[in-house]
Amino acid sequence: NDIASKIPAKWRSVGIQLELSSDTLDGIQSENAGKPQACLDSFEQVLSTWKRKGPKPYTWNTIIDVLRTHAVGELALANELEATYLRSTQ
C-alpha cells in the first residue's frame, strides 16, 4: 500500500521491471479494466503476483531498486521507503 497508493498509474512499468511476463500483465489489465480504481487494483495485483511467483526476490531492496530504474523513475519514493524499511533495521 505504501507504493501502490502513491504511484498507481505506474503499475505496468513496475511489473515489467519485476520481470513479470507480458501475458501476466495483460491478464491483470483485462481483469481490472473498467473498474473505478483500475490502476490501484492492478498495482496491488502486480505486487501480489510478484510475491507469489515473481522471478526477482520479494524484498524491499528489490522494490527500491525497481523504483530507482529509469523506466519507473521514482527516486524520492525509493529513498522514502529505504529510510522507513531498511535503515530502521540496521
Secondary structure, 3 states (H helix, E strand, C coil): CCCCCCCHHHHHHHHHHCCCCHHHHHHHHHHHCCCCCHHHHHHHHHHHHHHHHCCCCCCHHHHHHHHHCCCCCCHHHHHHHHHHHHHHHC
